[in-house]
């Protein structure tokens, strides 16, 4: 599933998908994982998290982990990235890789201005 608008992902969406890339997490776990992955430079509040999770679920990029897959005593809601979410994340990583390559190239080739 392509990123429907081909627009860059928002920072919140990118960080949520990255947090869910390797494991299912509950809301607070997502917040903690984002802080860990960004070395504390990006913090997501609960309102932003749950607004974005709702959008991601509406787009079928993230789903609820079925209750039957959780331990019986687990009461928190866990989230899982779908294969469509993984594809959107992969496309965004590829886009960012291209942006970085262009930036590195431009930084190397300093051209004098014709005045």
N, C-alpha and C positions, 0 to 999 in steps of 0.2 A: 504494500500500500504506500503510495507516494504521499509525501507531505503535500496535501491538497493545494495549497497556495504556492508551494515552492519557496515560500518566505522562510527566513531564518526562524528557528524555534526561539521562543522567549527564554530568558535565562532560567526562569522558574521551571518551565517545561523540560528544558535540557537537563537541569540538575535532578529533577524528579526521575526522568527516564534513566539517567546514569545511575542513580541510587538503586533503582529496581533492576538494573541490568544483570546483576549476579545473584540476587536473592529476593524472595518475597519479604516485604517489610510492612509493619503497621505504621501509622502516621508519625508517631514520635520517632520511630526507627528511621524513617525517611529523613526527617529533620536532622537527626544525629549523623546519618550517613552523608548528607549534603555538607554539613559542617566539617566532617572528617575529610571528605574528598577535596574540598576547597581550602583546606587548612585554616578554616575559620573565616575566610574572606567573604563567603557568601552565606547569609543566614536567611532562612525562610520561616516566616511566622505561620501559625496554624490557619489563619484566614486565607492567606495566599496559597498554602498547601492544599487545603480542601477545595477551594475554588478551582484550582488547576487540576486536581485529581478528578473532579466532576467532569470537567471538559475532556480530559484524557479518556475517561470512561465512556462519555458520550461518543467520542471518536473511535471507540473500541481499541485504543492503544494500551489501556490498562484495564484489568478486571479485578473483581473481588476474588480472593482465594476461597474456593468452596469450603464451607464449614467442616465437611467430612474429611478434608485434608489437614485439618488443624488438630492439635491435641484437645481432648475433651474439656480440659480445664481452661483453655485459652478463650478469653472473652473479647479480646481486641479484634478489630477488623484488619485483615492483611490484604495487601495489594500485590498484583503480579503484572508484569509487562507482557503483552501479547506478542505474537510473531509480527503483527503489523506495527506495533510499537517499536520492536527491535529493528525493523526495516527503516522506519522513520528516523530512529536514532543513528543508524548506520549512514543514512543519507546526510544527516546533519554533520556527522563526524567527517565525512568525505568533503562536504562543503567547507567546513572549517579548515580542513587540511589544504584545500585550494587557496583559501584566503591567506593562510600562513605562508604558503609557497610564493604567492604573489607579493606579499609584504616583504619577505626575505629577499626576493629578487630586486624589488624596488629599493630596498635599503642598501644593497650592494652596488647598484648602478647610479651613483650620484652624477647627474648631468648638470653642467653649468648652464645658467640662463643666458640667452642671447639678449643683450641689452642695447 
